[in-house]
């Protein structure tokens, strides 16, 4: 568990990959970019809510 203020958390509001394009690494690339942004902004955590199909 990470204890931090909400200003220390990066929360992407939407992330979706077209079902026809899933399994091609697109989501992974997007998440890697989100993590890189969080590092550059010195965030302590990233919150990503995930929904299954």
N, C-alpha and C positions, 0 to 999 in steps of 0.2 A: 504494500500500500504506500502511495506517495501522498504526503501531506503538502498541499500548496494552495495558494490563493487562485481564484478563477482567472486572474490576469496572467498567471503563469502556465495556463493550459491553452493549447491550440485546439479549436474544435471546428473541423470542416463541417459545413452544413449539409452538403450533399455529395455523394459519390455513387455513381452508377455506371455499369458497363452493359451495353446492349447485349442481351442474351446470345445473339448470333456471333458476338465477338469474344465471349467469355472463354477462358482457357488459353488465351494467347499472351498472357503476361501484362495486359493493359492495366488492370487493377493494381498489380504489383508495382508497376512503374509509377502510377499515380500516388500510391501510398509512400513509396520511396521519396518522391518529391515533397510530399507533405512532411515527412520526417526531416528532410533537409531544411525546409523552411522553419520548422520548429527549432532545429539546432541553431540556425542563423539568428533567430529571434530569442534565443536563450530560454526557451520554454522548458519547464520541468516535465510536462506530460502532454500527450495528445489523446483526445477523446474522440473515438470514432464508433458510432453506433452502426451495427450491421444488421440487415434484414435478409433472410434467405428467400429464395424464390419458391 
